[in-house]
């Protein structure tokens, strides 16, 4: 439940263009040059219904949002579209790592197919894809296979509560995140994508949703506005989110942590105590130190008696970059409800360096009162690969 930081981004750094892309595979010394897709994978990404050329009937299509291009320097579903869609389906799994190259090629073709608004695959999205996006990340093991220098790019320390997690709830080979305004498209699209990945085995998955949006924020299960301070605009995204150079240039690092929340226990507290734990007013999201919702907290502001207006163990103080030395994180988090006893928050952040998150979470474990109401139930980090450009599939960037 980390509050993003309000650092000033580095100025004047130019966006790094990618001259060409290829996928390194095996031990990191090979270069993919049109990897072949197996028969099963080909069928998975090319099959369409007999009337696939028929356009969806707009009279029966829901409000699905505007189409989002899948091709670009960066993958969709991170900063494109600018505002997160209302629903997501996240799956963390393992793969046949001897077929990573072919799987990523097949997966890239599948993504192009299911997001094609001009010629939708009606067997998968009978009303068209709407604002569907697909985001793909690789975990530590396949990353190390592709390029040994990337082994530490997604390394997370053990945070409080992680030792109690089932092994399947820690790490994973691949992240597939499918997001859309229309929740009905998520399951068939995810099934279609998984069929393109050799040896896919699900570790865990969740359906996520957002509450009513007020501007560019919505409320989390505790009832507070979430993701108030995030990087906005190309300059801040370049400074804080996108990796500028190396094999992952154009990509980013995704941290996903699943928290079961004690909303009943938190809700039983007096409203003033709830605000003190968060560091902001529940009603309008403004900091306890004054200002409006979009303002950063003032950690030096004090009461006439000399007490800090942002309490010592408030979430907003614990996560502040003046203590962690971290950059901004782009938050694309969702709420979830798996059962009456298991509901909470899918924390999802994107940053150019995994330590941006890990430094913050370590401090939250030490000083944040909100963590008493948050139990981690899954944790992982993934390298979000550079986007598809031209005919190149998802893969690693090369000079």
N, C-alpha and C positions, 0 to 999 in steps of 0.2 A: 504494500500500500504506500509505496514511496512517493513523496511529493517531489516533482521535478524541480530543478534548480534554475535560478534566474541569473546565471553568469552572463557577462558580456561576451558574445562570441568573438573569436579572432577575426579581425578585419582584414580585408584585402586579399584573402586567399582565393585564388581562382579555382573554378571547378576543373577537375582533372578529366580530360577526355580519354576514351579507350580506343586505341588505334585498331586493335583486333582482339578477338577472343578465341580461346580454345580451352578444352577441358583436359587437365592433367589427370592421369589415372595410373593404376597399379601402384608402383612405389614412388611416383612423383616424377619419373624421368620420361614417361611416354607422353605423346600429344595426340589427342583424339582428332581424327580427320574423317569425320562422317561415320561415326560408330554405327554399326548395323544394329537394328532392332529385331528381336526375336519375333517369331510368328505370333505368339500370344500378345506381345506388346503392340505389334502392328495392328492387330485386330482391335485391341483396347482403345487405340487412339484414333482409328479411322472409321469404325463402324457407325452408320447413321441409319435412322429409320427410312423406309421407302419414300416418305414424303418430306425428306429433310430439306428440300429446296423451298418448301412452302413457308412463307413468313408467318409468325405468330399473329393471331387475330387480336388487334389492339383493343377491340371492344370487350375482350374478356381478360386482358392482361392487367395485373395489379400495378400499383405505383411502385415500380422496381428501381427507380433512380436512373440517371444517365449512364450510358456505357462508359467503362473505364479501360483505356488501352492497356493491353498486357505487355506490349513491347516497349522498351525504353532502356535508358542507361541504368535505371534502378527498377527493381521489381515493383509491381503494383501492390497495394494493400498496406503500404508503409506511410508514404506522404501523398499517395495518389489512390483514392480521392483525398481531398484536404481534410474532410471530416469522416471519421470511421462510420461504416455502415452499421445499421441497427443490430445485426445478428452475425455470429461467426460460428464455425465448427472447426475446432482445433484437434488435430490428431498428432500424437508423438509415437513414432514407431521405429522398428529396426528393418534393415534391408539386407539383401544379398550383396555384400560388398565387393564380390568378384565381378558384379555386373553394374557397378555404379555408373560408369560412363554411358552404357546403353540405356539404363533406367532414366538418367537425366535427359537424354535425347528424346526418349519416348514421352517423358513427363512434359517436356517443353512443347512437344507437338499436341499433347492432350490439352494443355493450358490454352494454346492458341485456338484450338477447336471450341472448347466450352465457353470461351469468352468472346467469340466472334458474333457480334450483334447483327452483322450483315447477312451471315449464313448460319444461323443457329442450328445446333444439333438438337432437333426436336425430341429425340429419344431421351435426352438428358435434361434439357431445359425447354419444355414444350411452349412456354410463354416467352422464350428468349432469355438471355443471361442477365438483363438489367444491368445493375452496377456491380456484378460479380467480380471479385478479384481473388487471385490465388497467390499465396506467398510461400516460398520453399526455402528451408534452411537445412544445413548439414551439421551433424554433431561431431564430437571429437574424433571418433574412430574413422569414419569415412574421410574427414578432413585430413587426418594424418596419412591416410592412404594416398590421397591426391597430391599432397605436398607436405612433407614432414615438418617444414618450418611453421605450419599452421596448427600444430598440435596444441599449443597453449592459447590459441585465439578465443576459445570458448571455455576455458578452465574457470570453474567457480569454486570458492572455498566451501567448507561445510558450515552452513549457517545454523543457528539455533533451531532445533527440531528436526533437522535433516537426517540425523542418525536413526530416527524412528521410521523413516520412510521405507516402503517396499522397494526393492532394487529396480523394479520396472517404473517406479515413480521418480527415479533420478537419472538424468541424462537421456540418451536416445540417439539413434543414427540420423533420423530425419524428422523435420517439422513440416506439416502441411496445414496451412491456415486458409480456410475458404470463408470469405466474408461477403455479405450481400444484404440489401434491404429486405428482400423476399426470403424468409427462412426456408421455404419449401425447396429451393434449389440446392441447398447445402448438402444434404445427404446424397442425392444422386450424383452430384458433381464429385463429391469426395470418393464415392465408390468407383467412379470412372477414373479418377486420378490414381487411386491405389492400384488399380489393375495394370497401370503402366509401369509400376515399380516392381522389379524382380524380387521375389522373396519377402514381400512386405508383411510385417507382423506388427499389429497394434499393441503398443504398451498401455496407453491410456488416451482418452479423448473426452472432450466436453463441448457442450453447446453453450454459447455465450450470448448475452443480450445487453442492450443499453436502455436506460430509462429515457424519459422525455428530454430532449435536448434544449438547453437554454443557451443560445449562441453556439459556441463550440465546446460546451461542457455538458455533462449530465451527472446525475447523482449515483454514488455507490451504495451498496446495501446498508451502510450505516446512515445514509441520508444526507451525506455531504457531497458537495461538488468535487469531481475527480479530474485530475489532469489540468489544473488551472494554468500553471506555468510550464509551457512547452516551447521548443524552438519553432519559430514561424518564419516563412520566407526562405528563399534559396540560400542567403548568406548564413543564417543560423543553422539550417539543415547541413550545409557544407561543413560548418565549424564543429558541429556536435554529433551528427548522425552518420553521414556517409564516409566510408573509408576512402582516402584520397589516392593511395598508391599501393602497389604490391599485387599479389594474386587475387585479393578480394576488392580491388579498386572498383568503386561503384556499388559495392554491397554495404552491409552493416552487420552489427551483432544484435541478435534478439535474445533477451532473457525472458523466460516465462516461468512464473511461480504461481502455483494454485494455493489459495488460502481459504480454508474453512473459517468462517467468521461467526463469532458469538454475538449475533445481533441482539438476541434477547438480553444478554448480560449488559451489553453496551446501552441498550435502550432503557434499561432499568435505572440508569444513572440520571441525576438531575441534569437538566439542559445546560447549565453553566459548567458542570463538570465535563460533559461531552465536548463542549467547545474548548475547554482547557486542554483536553487530551489531543484534540486535532490542531488547535492553534488558530482556528478560524471560526466565524459565526456560521452556524448551520443554516440560518434563514437565507442569507444572501452570499455566503462564501467570502466575505471580507475578512482580512486579518484582524486578530484581536488587538494588534498594535495600531490599527486605524487604516483608513483608505478604502478602496473599492475592491471588488472581487479579483480583478486583474492585477492588483498590486502585490509585490513581494512582502513578506513579513519583515518588520523592523526588529531585529534581535536586541537592539540597544534601548528600545523604548521601555520606560518604567512607569510605575504608578507613583503618585506623590509620596508614597511611603518607601519607595525605592525597590519595589518588587518588579520583576520583568513582566511586561504585558503578555509576552509569549512565554508560557510557563517552561520551567527547566526541562521537563520531560515531555513536552508537547511534540507531536509528530512533525509539525512544520519546523521546529527548531532542530530536532534530531537529524532531519534529512537535509539541512541547509548546507550549501557548498562551502561556506566559510569554515565548516568543521571537516568536511570530507574531501575538499579539494577536487571535486568532480565537476564534469561538464553537465550540460542539460541532457535530459533523456526525453525522447519522443514517446509519450505514453499512448498506447492503443489498447487499453485494458477493457475487460468486459466483466459483467456479473454472470453468475451461473447458479443453477439450482438442480442438483442431482437427486436429492431426496429431502424429506422433512428434516433429516439430521445432517445433511451435507449440502450446504449452500454457502456461497461466498463470492470470492473475487478471483478472476483470472488476471493476475498482474502481467502485463506484456509491455516491455519497453525496448526501444531501439536506440543504440548508441554506437559510436565508432570504436569504442574500447570497452571490453567487458568489465574492467576495473571501475568504470564510471558507476556501474550498478553495485559491484561487490563492496566497494568502500562504503557506500551508503547503507547497504543492508547490514553490514557488520556493525555500524554505529547504531542503527535502529535496534538491533538485538541487544545492545548495551544500554540504551537510554530511552527508548520510545515506549511510552505508556500504552500506545495503541497495540503493540505486539501482544499484550496480555489477552487481547480479544481476537487474535489472528493465529491460526495453526497452519503451518505449511503442510500440504499434502502432495505436492509434486514440485520438482525444480529441474530446470535444464537451461542450457544456453546453446544457441545455434548460430552459425555463420550464414547470414542471408546472402546468397550468391548474387553477383552482379546480374543485372537484367538481361533479357534477351534483346539483341540488336540485329537487325537484318535477318539473315538465315541462321545465325549462331544460336545454339541452344544455351540453356543455363549451364554455367561452368565457371571456371576461374579466369580472371583477366590476365593477359600477358602483354608485354610491351610490343 
